[in-house]
Amino acid sequence: MERSDHTKVAILGAGRGGRALLDLLHQIPSIEIVGITDRDPAAPGLQRAREIQVPVTTNMPDLISNHGVSLIMDVTGDPEMETYLRAHKPPAADILSGSASRLLWELAQHESKLAAELLQSEKLAGIGSFAAGIAHDMNNPLQLILGLAENLAEERDLTAVHEQARDIIEAAKQTSAICRDLTLYSRRASPHEDVLVSVNGKLDEALKIARYASKFHDIEMIKRYQPGVAVKGNPDELLHVLVNLITNAVHAMEDVGGTLTLETRLLGGQVDVRISDTGCGIAPDKIPEIFEPFFTTKAPGKGTGLGLYNVKTIVNKMHGTIAVDSQIHKGTTFTLTFANAEPAGQGCLS
Amino acid sequence: MDEFKSGFFIGGEACEGRVLVVDDEPDIRKVVKMTLQKAGYEVLEAENGEKAIEVINYGENRLLLDVVICDIRMPKINGAEAVAYFRSNYPRVPLIVLTGFPDADMATSFLRQGVVDYLVKPVEGEKLRSAVARAIEQRELARL
């Protein structure tokens, strides 16, 4: 799209409303945010704007008289503002103010609620496919527990009794770990503010979950982690993204086996997360469609078609990008790129 | 050679029968072995379908094996493929499926293929031993 086709927006007010609008508009490629302003230099929207490289100013008159501006959004809540704007705006600029602005903000809130619902639905639908993996991983330790306990009832050798009791304890812990992993994963993504998330840690966590959803037999794992890389975002949502991409990668190698490579790299202030498989690949004509909702190549009942759509939604929300490189019968690589959120030498949360 | 029956002497010890346990989990093989050894069976192990096929084709095992107990979800050649292989190449060796994932369709399909029993983990020792004894009994009957 030509830059002249962009709607150039100025946001007045960087409180909760301004921040929500900023997040929403920033995701839309045809909208360019020329600046955001607030009287309070500590307003949350201004902080956010700096993070995503949107110009910040405390000089409101300057911002609205910017001749490129085509739309001024007023979320200051100041009743005098609209009158002032009518008098001082460039002739070609439109104003969205008062209740119209509030309506837009409410729509933005509603949209983000729907996106969260969709994410949760897709996650829960996916958990249905975990049944075989969970049953396998729970019934194996249970078989060990049952067999050893039966034996213990008759065992006379004290050393064997001790050893088998220890095995039973280990097996019981293993079983409970499965439930813990799954309940953590299946819960609704907590709506908390973005935090620093360790990418390598989340990749390992995602790997554990993905093992339930897909058969890792005959798959070689390669991990190339750059230590200490972190991104800013919602940890539950990032986990969901990684589980999705890893599960897809393993499904692409189903029955034939192959190599799954997980890689993190730090390149000039950017974090690259790569998930590669050596599986069936995606046909070139299908690539533009894979992020569309309800697009799936899986058999009916096997996929919701919402996996990659949700992945893209979350990555956009994190102000990252996702790229795909695929060759039929050779394999596919998904690359996620985020701003590096880990200032050198600092510890990492989540 | 085909007249060899259970009770045949192996390694100088009398045994109730020779059982091959196919499972990718060493813990499962260990505990199944323990359970069956107590009842006097000699137990061989294989960690996947590929190994199981190797074991049965080794030496005279194809003649000496009385029962194969096979898991389904395994690497390399999985249980379903192994079952198909055993049924078409060694139709006289009884097969018992021991799986962690109860699936009615799968059970029906295995039983239709001639699998003598379909057991779901965790299975009690008594149940496992009687399934093995029953499988051997059926084999003996078929040979008469």
Interface residues (C-beta under 8 A of the other chain):
Chain A: A131 A132 A135 H136 D137 M138 N139 N140 P141 L142 Q143 L144 I145 L146 G147 L148 E150 N151 D167 A171 K215 H217 D218
Chain B: D24 E25 D27 I28 K30 V31 V32 M34 T35 K38 R73 M74 P75 K76 N78 G100 F101 P102 D103 V120 K121 P122 V123 E124 G125
